[in-house]
Amino acid sequence: MTKPMITPSWDPAQYLRHAGHRARPFIDLLNRVPDPQDTTRPRIADLGCGPGNVTTLLARRWPTAHITGYDNSPEMLDKAHTDHAGPTPGGGRLDFADADARTWTPEEPYDLIISNATLQWVPGHADRFADWTGALAPGGTLAFQVPGNFDSPSHRLMREIAHSARWKDRLGDTLRHADAILAPAAYLERLTALGRTADVWETTYLHLLVGEDPVLDWVKGTGLRPVLTELGEDADDFLTEYRAELRRAYPPTAHGTVFPFRRVFAVATKEA
């Protein structure tokens, strides 16, 4: 019998330990997003805003905008509210609200709906594109990026250990798999079939990480969260096995540990 999907608990401090590396794909995505038709007070949604650190980049790009960051993690929302909510220097506003991307439906027209490394957590997320792009204002944009590294050693080894004899009873159905996202061509097809103008691409970043066991430190903030949530205080033994495998897969160099990370991007614009 398949267990229900675990809703992971989140640790904003752990997530933000690699904030600079994590923000780079969002910046690259943002650079391909066109300006909204309404330049006076654009309405923007950041779907899966996390601790709000990259949501602030939207306010920097569009200082008069009303921007709402949506997330379903109380821990992340608390951090976002504390650090970033309120009026912005350009006369706009930045606020945050609880919402689940699996069910969130816009209640007003948006000039931009953007999502950074969130939709891989949403089964069937491509089925939501019609609702989201349908709610865009004329000339509005849906933009997102998702990790495309589910076949990389960091995730493959995690799954192999979770499926091993020692852990499969507790973790066998816990982790995401390669079908968590679509192929870039499939995203292009789904978006253009809705009558949107779409730009889809992929990039593999070579993050140079420093410190002891930096790849483990990275995934403890994201992909490993379901395991840590499920195992709780029993996670140390799993981490010991996983750490040893990661050290072999990602050996340190004289300048740091190279962590290749593939990302898939899409920008879809509604006709003005």
C-alpha positions in Angstrom: 0.0 0.0 0.0 1.4 3.4 -1.0 1.8 5.9 1.8 0.5 9.4 1.3 3.1 11.9 0.2 4.8 13.5 3.2 4.6 17.2 3.7 8.1 18.1 4.8 9.0 20.4 7.6 11.2 23.3 6.6 14.2 24.9 8.2 14.6 28.5 6.8 18.1 28.8 8.4 19.3 25.6 6.7 17.7 26.6 3.4 19.4 30.0 3.5 22.9 28.6 4.1 23.3 28.4 0.3 21.2 31.4 -0.5 23.5 32.9 -3.1 23.8 29.7 -5.2 20.0 29.1 -4.9 19.1 32.6 -6.0 21.2 32.5 -9.2 18.6 30.5 -11.2 15.8 32.9 -10.1 17.9 35.9 -11.2 18.5 34.2 -14.6 14.8 33.5 -14.9 13.9 37.0 -13.9 16.1 38.4 -16.6 13.9 36.7 -19.3 10.6 37.9 -17.9 9.2 40.9 -19.8 7.9 44.0 -18.0 4.2 43.9 -17.3 1.7 46.0 -19.3 0.7 47.8 -16.1 3.8 49.6 -15.1 2.0 51.8 -12.5 1.2 49.1 -9.9 1.8 45.6 -11.3 0.2 42.7 -9.4 2.7 39.9 -8.9 2.4 36.5 -7.2 5.5 34.5 -6.0 4.2 30.9 -5.7 6.3 29.0 -3.2 8.1 32.0 -1.9 10.0 30.2 0.9 11.7 32.6 3.3 11.1 35.5 0.9 14.7 36.3 0.1 14.2 36.1 -3.7 10.7 37.7 -3.5 12.5 40.9 -2.6 14.3 40.8 -6.0 10.8 41.2 -7.6 10.4 44.4 -5.6 13.8 45.6 -6.7 12.8 45.0 -10.4 9.3 46.5 -10.1 9.5 48.9 -7.1 5.8 50.1 -7.4 4.4 46.5 -7.6 2.1 44.9 -5.1 3.8 41.5 -4.6 2.4 38.6 -2.6 4.5 35.6 -1.7 2.5 32.4 -1.3 3.8 29.3 0.6 2.3 26.5 2.7 5.2 26.2 5.2 4.5 28.1 8.5 8.2 28.2 9.2 9.0 29.8 5.8 6.2 32.3 6.0 7.1 33.4 9.5 10.7 34.1 8.3 9.3 35.9 5.2 6.9 38.1 7.3 9.6 38.9 9.9 12.3 39.8 7.4 10.6 41.3 4.4 6.9 42.2 4.7 5.7 45.8 4.4 5.9 48.8 2.1 8.8 48.9 -0.3 11.0 51.9 -1.0 9.5 52.4 -4.4 6.0 52.8 -3.1 4.9 49.2 -3.7 4.0 46.5 -1.1 5.4 43.1 -0.2 3.2 40.7 1.7 2.9 37.0 2.3 0.0 34.5 2.6 -0.6 30.9 3.2 -1.4 28.9 0.0 -0.8 25.5 -1.4 0.3 25.4 -5.1 -1.7 22.2 -5.6 -4.9 24.1 -5.1 -4.1 27.8 -5.3 -6.3 29.6 -7.9 -5.8 33.3 -8.5 -8.8 35.5 -7.3 -7.7 38.5 -9.3 -5.7 39.2 -12.5 -2.0 39.0 -12.1 0.6 40.6 -14.3 3.2 38.0 -13.3 2.9 34.6 -11.6 6.4 33.3 -10.9 7.7 30.2 -9.1 11.2 29.3 -8.0 12.1 25.7 -7.3 8.6 24.8 -6.1 6.6 23.0 -8.7 8.6 19.8 -8.4 6.8 19.4 -5.1 3.4 19.6 -6.8 2.2 16.4 -8.5 0.5 17.2 -11.8 1.6 20.8 -11.7 1.4 21.2 -15.5 -2.4 20.6 -15.2 -2.5 23.9 -13.3 -1.1 26.0 -16.2 -4.5 26.6 -17.7 -5.8 28.1 -14.5 -2.8 30.2 -13.8 -2.2 31.5 -17.3 -6.0 32.1 -17.7 -5.8 34.4 -14.7 -3.1 36.5 -16.1 -3.9 40.1 -17.2 -3.4 40.7 -20.9 0.3 40.5 -21.7 0.9 38.8 -18.3 3.5 36.1 -17.8 3.8 32.8 -16.0 7.5 32.0 -15.2 9.1 29.2 -13.3 12.2 27.2 -12.8 12.4 23.6 -11.4 15.4 21.4 -10.6 16.2 18.8 -13.2 18.7 16.9 -11.3 16.7 13.9 -10.0 19.0 11.5 -11.8 22.2 13.1 -10.4 24.1 11.2 -7.6 22.8 13.5 -4.9 19.2 12.3 -5.5 19.9 8.9 -6.9 21.9 7.8 -3.9 19.3 9.3 -1.6 16.7 7.1 -3.2 18.9 4.0 -3.3 19.5 4.2 0.5 15.8 4.9 1.2 14.9 1.8 -0.8 17.5 -0.4 0.9 16.5 -3.3 3.2 17.2 -1.2 6.3 15.0 1.8 5.3 12.5 0.8 2.7 9.7 0.1 5.3 9.9 3.7 6.5 11.1 5.5 3.4 10.2 3.4 0.4 7.5 5.9 -0.9 8.9 9.0 0.7 11.1 10.6 -2.0 10.3 12.3 -5.3 11.4 10.6 -8.5 12.4 11.7 -12.0 8.7 12.2 -12.9 8.5 15.1 -10.5 9.0 17.4 -13.5 8.4 17.2 -17.2 11.0 17.3 -20.0 11.6 20.8 -21.3 9.9 19.9 -24.6 6.9 18.7 -22.7 6.6 22.1 -20.9 6.9 23.9 -24.2 4.1 21.7 -25.7 1.8 22.2 -22.7 2.2 26.0 -22.6 1.9 26.6 -26.3 -1.1 24.3 -26.5 -2.8 26.9 -24.2 -2.1 29.6 -26.8 0.8 31.2 -24.8 4.1 32.3 -26.3 6.6 30.2 -24.5 10.4 30.2 -24.0 11.7 27.1 -22.4 15.4 26.2 -21.7 17.7 24.3 -19.4 21.0 25.1 -17.7 23.4 23.1 -15.7 25.2 25.1 -13.0 28.5 24.1 -11.6 28.2 25.3 -8.0 31.5 25.4 -6.2 30.7 24.7 -2.6 33.0 25.1 0.4 33.0 23.6 3.9 32.7 20.0 5.2 30.2 17.8 3.4 28.7 20.8 1.5 26.5 18.7 -0.8 24.9 17.1 2.2 24.5 20.5 3.8 22.8 21.7 0.6 20.3 18.8 0.3 19.4 19.0 4.0 17.8 22.3 3.1 15.7 21.0 0.2 15.5 17.5 -1.3 16.3 15.6 1.9 13.5 17.3 3.9 11.0 14.5 3.5 13.5 12.0 4.9 14.4 14.2 7.8 10.7 14.8 8.5 9.8 11.1 8.4 12.8 9.9 10.5 12.9 12.7 13.0 15.3 11.8 15.8 16.2 8.6 13.9 17.8 10.4 11.0 21.4 10.2 12.1 22.0 6.7 10.9 20.5 7.5 7.5 22.7 10.6 7.3 25.8 8.5 8.1 25.2 6.2 5.2 24.3 9.0 2.8 27.2 11.2 3.8 29.7 8.4 3.0 28.2 7.9 -0.5 28.1 11.7 -1.2 31.8 12.0 -0.3 32.6 9.4 -3.0 30.3 11.0 -5.6 31.4 14.6 -4.9 35.1 14.6 -3.9 36.5 17.9 -2.8 39.0 19.7 -5.0 41.7 22.2 -4.0 39.2 25.0 -4.5 36.0 23.4 -3.2 33.4 20.7 -4.1 31.9 20.9 -7.5 28.1 20.3 -7.4 26.6 20.2 -10.9 22.9 21.2 -10.8 20.6 21.1 -13.8 17.6 23.5 -13.9 14.6 23.7 -16.3 13.1 27.2 -17.0 9.9 28.4 -18.7 8.5 31.8 -19.4 5.0 31.8 -21.0 3.3 35.1 -22.0 -0.4 35.7 -22.6 -1.4 37.7 -25.6 -1.8 41.4 -24.8 
